[in-house]
């Protein structure tokens, strides 16, 4: 992106922010055009931090624009199945969709690097890479071929490593498991002998109940609790080595996006940036409460032994390199992330207190 283009985007953002916060113009100045979008969701709208930001986004855009920008979101399956959102948006069937882009890894291998990858960055570093580094530009390049304009519209921290009937003490414990596992982490477990399947979030409880799967991961403690996974399995494993963060994106049909006034595009972009911050705050607030409730209910929370984590990291790097050798865009994104993580490591390791200092007992 050229410096001129960056300055242009910044000018739009500053102008809109000044109008919104300072009341320097009437709502008519913001209401250059009417936007009425139907937006299918990949996950139920009540999942804290994961999809609740879409409520923040739609309500704020309606308020800021004086009712001219209205997005009506629909629960999974009401308009299209979760796995079909990308195609529905790219084809113009719907103007936008709110989704976890990792669902489309079979079509675009690089997407799991954006939706949450194993042993990757934590949210603060990811946001730096995405907004200030190559992240956003590479994602826009990826989706341009699909006639889609993508926007980061939510980020949450690490997931749990999953719900397992028995503790994981060594790498051999993954062999033979029938497990629901998403993204690149699923490929890692396949390499370790697990039988991996992808089940939409709304169907996981039934799959566990019917024993069509032995174990599962889905999201963070508070979200897993909303799905009732703790009612079936009482052994919860952390940390989320397979997804150090999870994102949701607003995908907009590119023809629709390009047809908007610059002012409208700026408002929607600002709306997603605000939703990303709101969702992260909601998520961080909810997780400790969920974990303490698990303790009261007899859920055993296991932390994976470090030797297991080290071995998982080793296999992860093998899988990442194998995918990179087969897909050029995956390689470009992975190289960019690895270079930034190496660059950022001097700050990450020295600038923050070690985790065990964060105690108040």
Protein Blocks (a to p, Z undefined) as FASTA:
>chain_A
ZZklmmmmmmmmmmmmmmmmnopacfklmmmbccddddddfbdfklghklmmmmmmmmmm
mmmnnomaccddddehklmcfklmmmmmmnomagbdcddfklmmmmmmmlmmmnopehia
cfklmmmmmmmmmmlmmmmmmmmmnopacddfbdcddddfbjcfbdcfbfklmgopacdd
ehjllmmmmmnopacddddfklmmmmmmnopafbdcfbdmklmmmnommmmpccdcdddf
klgbdcddddddfklmmmpcfklmmmmmmmmmmmmmmmmmmmmmmmmmmmmmmmmnopac
ddddfklmmmmmmmmmmmmmmmmmmomklmmmmmmmmmmmmmmmmmmmmmpccfklmccZ
Z
